[in-house]
Amino acid sequence: LHAGQVKQIVGSTLSDDKANALTSTSSAVSTENFSTDKPASDYALMYRTDELTGGHVIMLGAGNASAAKSALGAYEGGLQVGGGITSSNAKEWLEYGASHVIVTSHVFHNGQIDWERLNSLVELIGKERLVLDLSCRRRIGDTTADGSYYVVTDRWQTFTDVPVNEETLLKLGGYCAEFLVHGVENEGKRCGILEDLVELLGKYSPVPVTYAGGVKGIEDLDRVKELGGGKVDLTIGSALDCFGGDIKYDDVVAWHKKENP
């Protein structure tokens, strides 16, 4: 959601007024793949009808609360919500009908994991209602980089010093129900998945994990299943025909039902 509308974007082109990251309406989306006036609640009802759980309602900047609430209300307990979630509002969003809250910037603070905030959040809502967003990028051009992916915050523009690796996944897995990991460089580009990242998540994540970013064809569902050892779920946005893409939503639902009889 951006400015109250359902949109699909190219993740790496997001920018924002970082000084007012949680309240700003200036979350500029440099590249949009899709935008619609169709209410968010309509999509929520579609997912509910097809018994698809765990969809992500992400609020980019201010002005999205009403649309998010309408979606959560249309499919109570079926959707997760993220974007500006903190200890002060997490409980409220669960009461609006979210199954889980998705958190990044609040917990990854000043480039590090803020254990005090994380413990406070877990104490408040329980780890079974918390999804940690470990969306990540490689440090392109950094000669000291080892090829690792690093967690990014503030509309995916600010690098933390937290690598997405076995140690991080094992450590944080004790504080949440799931991980959500966007491969930011491929997000919204329909250029193929980040295979090494999917493989890493399947190998080391101790909790359920969902990968997002770069899906371009129905065959990517089988590829993620194979690379992730059947342990990595997949989110598809821009590539779906209901969001202006080429992959038939009905085909994805059929694949999902076949894999989860």
Helices and strands as residue ranges (DSSP letters): E 6-9, G 11-13, E 14-15, G 18-20, E 28-29, E 32-36, H 40-49, E 55-58, H 65-74, E 79-82, H 90-95, E 100-103, E 108-109, E 112-113, H 115-125, G 127-129, E 130-133, E 136-138, E 149-153, E 158-163, H 166-172, G 173-175, E 178-182, G 184-186, H 195-204, E 209-212, H 219-227, E 232-235, G 241-243, H 249-259
